[in-house]
Amino acid sequence: MSDAALPGVAAPASSARGGLRGRMRRFEPVSLLWIVLILALLFLVAYPLGKLFVVSFESRTTGDFTVANYLAAYGRQRYVDALINSLTLGLTAATFACIMAVPMAWAVSRTDMPGKGITWAAVLGAFILPPYLSAVGWILLAGPNSGFLNLAWRGLTGASGPLFNIYSFTGLALVMALGAFPLVFIFVKSALDLVSSEMEDAANILGAGTWTAMRKVSLPLVWPAIMAGFIIVFLEAIALFGTPAIIGIPARINVVTTQLWQFFEYPVRVEVAAAYAMPLLLVTVGMIVVQKLLLSRKGFVSQTGKGGERRMIRLGPWRWVAFAWCAGVGIMAVAAPLFVLLQASFARAWGRGLAWDNLTLANYRLLIFEHDMAMTSIGNTILFSAAAATIAVVLALMIAYIVNRKLVPFGDALGFLAMAPFVIPGIIMAIGFYAAYASPPFSLYGTAAIIILAFSARFLPIAYANSSSAIRAVHPEMEEAARILGGGRLLAVRKITAPLVRKALLGGWLIVFIVASRELSAAIFLVGPRTRTMSVLLYDLSEAGNFEVLAAFGGLLLAITLVFVAIGMKLAGRDFMLRRS
């Protein structure tokens, strides 16, 4: 009898070869892509943050473990005061933003207020206008000595003192809130749109008026959205660099971000900066935990069904009061700063006001034809922002696909890493990238690569949230049909999924591009002599005090931004920047 006929001899070998062939058939080359994506996430998010933590405990000279960096970071009262100032400033700015945005959101969502299109334009304008440009505009408006408002006040009343002083804690918090209130508006309006009018009708039947129903029914139902907006503005405020530097430094208001910038002055003390940044990261995580604890104590449910509907509340004459409120916020946030910036950009001397003999194109001519870095910084901004947007969207699409299609057992961890930069202040991400990649073996400091990678990591959550929402809208059966017909998973993604989500991906790409083009907090820590971006050059011009050239350069940045906003509205929808997935 041959060996082939013996039971238990040939069969196991055949079975092993068949099992191996089966596993090889099930293995797709695209699986290697998932590994690449995991490594990319570790490179962009996990390693810089891990390195930041390690460096905060390393001796600069020996590399040994030490807590001396924390003692140096918080060993002076000035440094502790900066942290307290940041927390107080964040709370004040978030409160101001909610006071502005919540009535606006209610008026637009629930009432017959006129001019809703104007209100939306104001919200979009405030979202587009970079915070540091708004700060410069308010210096021109409310500077204590030469601000237009104070000059007009003195001229009308003969008073010797200023009416407004933007170089104050309240002025700084107000300017920051004027740039951040759109975040609260979007959250609250989206939540109010889901509340049925039946809830308010029931309150009216029980004798509550319009304002009582709003205060005791509508707003309590959207309390989670208000809290989310408040916390996001708080986190934005404590991580912002441009506005506190432009207004706060002359006002002698030291905050965490400006103090971190001082740690990067020669000699660079990155280990002390890392230690100083750690409590800011803990505060960020703590705020997210506080939000979850507050909202877990109470249920927020609006029961709606087929019969639920939304009817506009008739305000009568009060609708003009609501419109006046919205218009006032829009003027303060957008119209007034833009007007004075435009005037200054065409002025020989901005303090002389509007006069024919004060108009000139010299500021723009200087920037376009004579300035040694202006055009280079424009090219850098477009290149860095486009590259970062492309990297972020491609990574986000692949990660969102893995997570939503449950292709790997640890998909949720990938989603967490992709969203982690959302709760990490940009300035901390920048210091993490400096600690991780500035020195050998990478030696990327001052190169385009480190800025592009930092921007990609910083804004990956925007691209991921956008891509995840788009992927969920595509039923997996469409991809399975392609695979049954012999196509691989990568082919199914490229031929079916990607075309179906193209519009959403384009919108995400444009949003990342726009916010990256105006990013200052991360860029200022990473740029080199020839990799300056427009935002960094704008800050340099503000330090030089040449507001006319600064305003003209800000005008160029806004013009570039508006071109891409127009493209986005044409290709991805008019609300692509304010859409909440």
C-alpha positions in Angstrom: 0.0 0.0 0.0 1.4 3.5 -0.9 1.8 6.2 1.6 -0.9 8.2 -0.1 -3.4 5.7 0.9 -2.4 5.6 4.6 -4.8 7.6 6.8 -3.2 10.5 8.6 -0.1 10.8 6.4 -1.0 12.6 3.1 -4.2 14.2 4.3 -2.6 16.6 6.9 0.0 17.8 4.4 -2.7 18.5 1.8 -4.8 20.2 4.4 -1.9 22.4 5.5 -1.1 23.4 1.9 -4.8 24.1 1.3 -5.1 26.2 4.5 -2.0 28.2 3.4 -3.4 28.8 -0.1 -6.7 29.8 1.5 -5.1 32.3 3.7 -3.0 33.7 0.8 -6.2 34.0 -1.3 -7.9 35.9 1.5 -4.9 38.2 2.0 -5.1 41.4 -0.1 -2.2 43.7 -0.9 -4.4 46.5 0.4 -3.9 45.1 3.9 -0.4 46.5 3.8 -2.0 49.9 3.4 -3.7 49.5 6.8 -0.3 48.9 8.4 1.0 52.1 6.7 -1.9 54.1 8.0 -1.3 52.8 11.6 2.4 53.8 11.3 1.4 57.2 9.9 -0.9 57.9 12.9 1.8 56.9 15.3 4.2 59.2 13.5 1.9 62.2 13.3 0.1 62.0 16.7 1.4 59.4 19.2 5.1 59.9 18.8 5.2 63.8 19.1 3.0 63.7 22.2 5.0 60.8 23.7 8.2 62.6 23.0 6.8 65.8 24.6 6.1 64.0 27.8 9.5 62.3 27.9 11.4 65.5 27.2 9.6 67.2 30.0 11.3 64.8 32.4 14.8 64.8 30.7 17.8 66.8 31.7 19.0 69.0 28.9 22.6 68.2 29.5 22.7 64.5 30.5 19.4 63.2 29.3 18.7 61.7 32.8 15.3 61.7 34.5 14.6 64.9 36.4 11.8 67.0 37.7 13.9 70.2 37.4 12.1 71.2 34.2 8.8 71.4 36.1 10.5 73.4 38.9 11.9 75.8 36.4 8.6 76.0 34.5 6.5 76.8 37.6 9.2 78.1 40.0 8.5 81.8 39.3 5.2 83.6 40.2 5.1 85.2 36.7 4.8 81.8 35.1 2.1 80.7 37.5 0.2 84.0 36.9 0.4 83.3 33.1 -1.5 80.0 33.6 -4.1 81.7 35.8 -4.5 84.5 33.3 -5.0 81.9 30.5 -7.7 80.1 32.4 -9.5 83.3 33.4 -9.2 84.6 29.9 -10.6 81.4 28.4 -13.6 81.4 30.8 -14.3 85.1 30.1 -14.0 84.7 26.3 -16.2 81.6 26.3 -18.9 83.4 28.4 -18.8 86.4 26.0 -19.1 84.1 23.0 -22.1 82.3 24.5 -23.8 85.7 25.3 -23.4 86.7 21.7 -24.1 83.4 19.9 -27.0 81.8 21.8 -29.6 84.6 21.2 -28.4 84.7 17.5 -28.8 81.0 17.1 -32.3 81.1 18.7 -33.4 84.0 16.6 -32.2 82.4 13.3 -33.5 78.9 14.1 -36.8 79.6 15.9 -38.2 83.0 15.0 -39.4 85.1 12.2 -36.5 87.6 12.6 -35.7 89.4 9.3 -32.2 89.4 7.8 -31.3 85.8 8.5 -29.1 85.8 5.4 -27.1 88.7 6.8 -26.7 86.9 10.1 -25.3 83.9 8.3 -23.0 86.1 6.3 -21.7 87.6 9.6 -21.1 84.2 11.1 -19.2 83.0 8.0 -17.2 86.2 7.9 -16.2 85.9 11.6 -15.2 82.3 10.9 -13.1 83.3 7.9 -11.4 86.4 9.4 -8.2 85.3 11.2 -8.2 86.2 14.9 -4.9 88.1 14.7 -6.3 90.3 11.8 -9.4 91.0 13.9 -7.1 92.0 16.8 -5.2 94.4 14.5 -8.5 95.8 13.3 -9.6 96.4 16.9 -6.3 98.1 17.7 -7.0 100.6 14.9 -10.5 101.0 16.2 -10.1 101.1 20.0 -6.4 101.9 20.6 -6.4 104.3 23.6 -4.4 107.0 21.9 -5.1 106.8 18.1 -8.1 104.4 17.7 -10.8 105.8 15.5 -13.5 105.3 18.1 -11.6 107.1 20.7 -10.6 109.9 18.3 -14.3 110.4 17.4 -15.2 110.3 21.1 -12.7 113.0 22.0 -13.8 115.1 19.0 -17.5 114.9 20.0 -17.2 115.4 23.7 -13.9 117.1 24.3 -12.9 114.3 26.8 -9.3 113.8 27.5 -9.4 110.1 28.2 -10.3 107.2 25.9 -13.8 105.7 25.7 -12.4 102.2 24.9 -9.1 100.7 25.7 -8.5 97.5 23.7 -5.2 97.0 25.7 -7.1 95.6 28.7 -8.1 92.2 29.9 -11.8 92.8 29.0 -10.8 94.1 25.5 -8.6 91.0 24.9 -11.4 88.7 26.0 -13.9 90.5 23.8 -11.8 90.3 20.7 -11.2 86.6 21.2 -14.9 86.0 21.7 -15.8 87.9 18.5 -13.6 85.5 16.6 -14.9 82.4 18.3 -18.7 82.9 18.7 -19.4 81.1 15.3 -18.4 77.8 17.0 -21.2 78.3 19.7 -23.7 79.5 17.0 -23.2 76.4 14.9 -23.6 74.0 17.8 -26.6 75.7 19.3 -28.5 76.4 16.0 -28.0 72.7 14.9 -29.5 71.6 18.2 -32.4 74.0 18.1 -33.3 72.9 14.6 -34.1 69.4 16.0 -36.4 70.7 18.8 -40.1 70.4 17.9 -42.4 73.4 18.3 -44.8 71.2 20.3 -42.6 71.6 23.3 -42.9 75.4 23.2 -46.6 75.1 22.4 -47.2 73.1 25.5 -45.4 75.8 27.6 -47.6 78.5 25.9 -50.8 76.6 26.7 -49.7 76.5 30.4 -49.4 80.3 30.3 -45.7 80.8 29.5 -44.8 83.7 27.1 -42.4 83.6 24.3 -39.4 84.6 26.4 -40.3 82.2 29.3 -40.7 79.3 26.9 -37.3 80.1 25.4 -35.6 80.3 28.8 -37.3 77.3 30.4 -38.0 75.0 27.5 -35.9 75.6 24.3 -32.5 76.5 25.8 -32.5 73.8 28.5 -33.1 71.2 25.8 -30.0 72.4 23.9 -27.9 72.7 27.1 -25.4 70.0 25.8 -24.8 72.0 22.6 -24.3 75.2 24.7 -21.8 73.4 26.9 -20.0 71.9 23.9 -19.7 75.3 22.3 -18.5 76.9 25.6 -15.8 74.3 26.1 -14.6 74.5 22.5 -14.3 78.3 22.8 -12.5 77.9 26.1 -10.0 75.5 24.6 -9.5 77.7 21.6 -8.9 80.7 23.8 -6.3 79.2 26.1 -4.4 77.8 23.1 -4.5 81.0 21.0 -1.2 82.8 20.3 -1.8 85.6 17.9 -4.4 87.7 19.7 -2.8 87.5 23.1 0.6 88.4 21.6 -0.7 91.4 19.5 -2.9 92.8 22.3 -1.8 91.1 25.5 1.9 91.8 25.3 1.6 95.6 25.0 -1.1 95.4 27.8 1.4 93.4 29.9 -1.0 90.5 30.1 1.1 87.3 30.1 -0.6 84.1 29.2 0.5 80.5 28.7 1.0 80.8 24.9 3.1 83.9 25.0 5.1 82.5 27.9 5.8 79.4 25.9 7.0 81.6 23.0 9.5 83.2 25.4 10.8 79.8 26.3 11.7 79.4 22.6 13.7 82.6 22.5 17.5 82.0 22.5 18.6 79.8 24.1 15.7 77.5 23.3 14.5 75.7 26.4 12.3 73.0 24.9 12.4 70.8 27.9 11.0 73.7 30.1 8.4 74.5 27.5 7.3 70.8 27.4 7.0 70.8 31.2 5.1 74.1 31.1 2.7 72.8 28.4 1.7 69.7 30.4 -0.8 71.3 32.7 -2.4 73.0 29.7 -2.9 69.5 28.2 -4.3 68.3 31.6 -6.7 71.3 31.7 -7.9 70.4 28.2 -8.6 66.7 29.1 -10.2 67.9 32.4 -12.7 70.2 30.6 -13.8 67.3 28.4 -14.3 65.1 31.5 -16.2 67.9 33.2 -18.5 68.2 30.2 -19.3 64.5 30.3 -20.0 64.6 34.1 -22.3 67.6 33.9 -24.3 66.2 31.0 -24.5 62.7 32.6 -26.5 64.0 35.6 -29.5 64.9 33.5 -31.3 63.6 30.5 -31.8 65.9 27.5 -34.4 64.4 25.2 -36.8 66.1 22.9 -39.5 63.6 21.9 -40.6 64.1 18.4 -42.5 61.9 16.0 -44.5 62.1 12.8 -46.6 64.9 14.2 -43.7 67.0 15.4 -43.1 70.1 13.4 -41.2 73.4 13.6 -43.1 76.7 13.3 -41.4 80.1 13.4 -42.2 82.1 16.6 -43.7 85.4 15.7 -41.9 88.1 17.7 -43.8 91.1 16.5 -41.9 94.3 17.0 -39.3 92.4 19.0 -38.1 90.8 15.8 -36.2 94.1 15.0 -34.6 94.0 18.4 -33.4 90.5 17.6 -32.1 91.6 14.3 -30.3 94.6 15.9 -28.6 92.2 18.3 -27.4 90.0 15.4 -26.4 93.0 13.3 -24.5 94.5 16.2 -22.5 91.3 16.8 -21.8 91.1 13.0 -20.6 94.7 12.9 -18.3 94.2 15.9 -16.9 90.9 14.6 -16.6 91.5 10.9 -17.7 94.9 9.4 -15.9 97.3 11.7 -12.5 95.5 11.8 -12.6 94.9 8.0 -13.4 98.5 7.3 -10.5 99.9 9.2 -8.1 97.3 7.9 -9.2 98.1 4.3 -8.8 101.9 5.0 -5.3 101.3 6.6 -4.2 99.1 3.7 -4.7 102.0 1.2 -3.4 104.7 3.5 -0.1 106.5 3.7 -0.7 107.0 7.4 -3.8 105.2 8.9 -4.3 107.7 11.6 -5.1 110.4 9.1 -8.4 108.7 8.2 -10.2 108.9 4.9 -8.8 111.6 2.6 -7.9 111.7 -1.0 -4.3 112.8 -0.3 -4.0 109.9 2.1 -4.8 107.1 -0.4 -2.0 105.1 -2.0 -1.2 101.7 -3.5 2.4 101.9 -2.2 1.7 99.3 0.5 0.5 96.7 -2.0 3.3 97.6 -4.4 5.9 97.1 -1.6 4.5 93.7 -0.7 4.1 92.4 -4.3 7.3 93.8 -5.9 9.8 94.9 -3.3 9.4 92.9 0.0 11.9 90.1 0.2 9.6 87.6 2.0 6.0 88.6 1.1 5.6 86.6 -2.1 7.6 83.7 -0.8 5.4 83.5 2.3 2.3 83.5 0.0 3.8 80.6 -2.0 4.7 78.8 1.2 1.2 79.2 2.7 -0.5 77.8 -0.4 2.0 74.9 -0.8 2.0 73.9 2.9 -1.8 74.2 3.3 -2.5 72.3 0.1 -0.1 69.5 1.0 -1.4 69.3 4.6 -5.0 69.2 3.4 -4.2 66.4 0.9 -2.4 64.3 3.5 -5.1 64.9 6.1 -7.9 64.0 3.8 -6.3 60.9 2.4 -5.4 59.6 5.8 -8.8 60.5 7.2 -10.6 58.7 4.4 -8.7 55.5 4.8 -9.0 55.6 8.6 -12.7 56.3 8.5 -13.1 53.5 6.0 -11.3 51.0 8.3 -13.3 52.2 11.4 -16.7 52.2 9.8 -16.2 48.9 7.9 -14.7 47.3 11.0 -11.8 45.9 9.0 -9.5 45.6 12.0 -10.2 44.7 15.6 -8.6 47.8 17.0 -10.3 50.2 14.6 -11.8 52.3 17.4 -8.3 53.0 18.6 -7.4 54.3 15.2 -10.4 56.6 15.3 -9.4 57.8 18.7 -5.9 58.7 17.5 -7.3 60.5 14.5 -9.5 62.6 16.7 -7.0 63.1 19.5 -5.5 66.4 18.1 -9.0 67.9 18.4 -8.5 68.2 22.2 -4.8 69.0 22.0 -4.0 72.7 21.7 -2.1 73.5 18.5 0.7 75.1 20.4 1.3 71.8 22.3 1.3 69.9 19.0 3.9 72.3 17.7 6.2 71.9 20.7 5.7 68.1 20.4 6.8 68.2 16.8 9.8 70.3 17.7 10.8 67.9 20.4 10.3 64.9 18.2 11.6 65.9 14.8 13.8 69.1 15.2 16.9 67.3 16.3 18.8 64.4 14.8 18.2 61.8 13.3 15.3 63.7 11.6 16.6 67.3 11.8 13.5 68.8 10.3 13.4 72.1 12.1 12.9 75.0 9.8 12.0 72.7 6.8 8.7 72.6 4.9 8.3 69.0 5.9 7.9 69.6 9.6 5.3 72.4 9.0 3.3 70.2 6.6 3.3 67.3 9.0 2.3 69.5 11.9 -0.6 71.0 10.0 -1.7 67.6 8.8 -1.8 66.3 12.4 -3.3 69.5 13.7 -6.3 69.4 11.4 -6.7 65.7 10.9 -9.8 65.6 13.2 -11.6 68.0 10.8 -10.9 65.7 7.8 -11.7 62.6 9.8 -15.1 63.8 11.1 -15.9 64.9 7.5 -14.8 61.6 6.0 -16.4 59.4 8.6 -19.8 61.1 8.1 -19.4 60.6 4.3 -18.4 56.9 4.6 -21.4 56.2 6.9 -23.7 57.4 4.1 -22.4 54.8 1.6 -23.9 51.4 2.2 -21.3 48.6 2.3 -23.4 46.4 0.0 -22.3 48.5 -3.0 -18.7 47.7 -2.3 -19.5 44.0 -1.7 -21.1 43.8 -5.1 -17.9 45.0 -6.7 -15.9 42.5 -4.8 -18.2 39.6 -5.7 -17.5 40.6 -9.4 -13.8 40.1 -8.8 -12.6 43.5 -7.7 -10.4 44.0 -4.7 -11.2 46.2 -1.7 -8.9 49.0 -2.9 -10.6 48.9 -6.3 -14.0 49.1 -4.7 -12.9 52.1 -2.6 -11.4 53.8 -5.6 -14.2 53.1 -8.1 -17.3 53.2 -5.9 -16.8 54.8 -2.5 -14.4 57.6 -3.4 -16.6 59.0 -6.2 -19.7 58.8 -4.0 -18.0 60.9 -1.3 -16.1 63.1 -3.6 -18.1 66.2 -2.8 -17.8 65.8 1.0 -14.1 65.1 0.6 -13.6 68.3 -1.4 -15.4 70.2 1.2 -13.2 68.7 3.9 -10.1 69.5 1.9 -11.1 73.1 1.4 -11.8 73.6 5.1 -8.5 72.1 6.1 -6.7 74.3 3.5 -8.4 77.5 4.7 -7.8 76.9 8.5 -4.2 75.8 7.8 -3.5 78.9 5.7 -4.4 81.1 8.7 -2.8 78.9 11.4 -0.3 80.8 13.6 -0.1 79.0 16.9 1.6 76.0 15.5 3.5 77.7 12.6 5.4 80.3 14.6 7.2 77.6 16.6 8.3 75.6 13.5 9.1 78.0 10.7 12.6 78.8 9.5 14.1 81.8 7.7 12.8 80.7 4.3 9.7 78.8 5.3 7.7 81.7 6.8 4.0 81.5 6.2 1.6 84.5 5.7 0.4 84.3 9.3 3.9 84.3 10.7 4.9 87.3 8.5 1.8 89.1 9.6 2.9 88.7 13.2 6.4 89.9 12.3 4.9 93.0 10.7 2.7 93.7 13.8 5.8 93.6 16.0 7.4 96.2 13.6 4.3 98.4 14.1 3.8 99.1 10.4 0.0 98.8 10.4 -0.4 100.1 6.9 1.7 97.3 5.3 0.3 94.8 7.8 -3.3 95.7 6.7 -2.4 95.3 3.1 -0.8 91.9 3.6 -3.9 90.9 5.6 -5.9 92.0 2.7 -4.0 89.6 0.4 -4.5 86.8 2.8 -8.2 87.5 2.9 -8.4 87.7 -0.9 -6.8 84.2 -1.2 -9.1 82.8 1.5 -12.2 84.2 -0.2 -11.2 82.7 -3.5 -11.1 79.2 -1.9 -14.3 79.9 0.0 -16.0 80.8 -3.3 -14.7 77.6 -4.9 -16.0 75.6 -2.0 -19.4 77.2 -2.2 -19.5 76.4 -5.9 -18.4 72.8 -5.7 -19.3 71.6 -2.2 -22.3 73.7 -1.2 -22.9 77.2 0.2 -22.7 76.0 3.8 -19.7 73.8 3.5 -17.7 75.7 6.1 -20.5 75.9 8.6 -22.0 72.5 8.1 -22.0 70.4 11.2 -21.8 66.6 10.6 
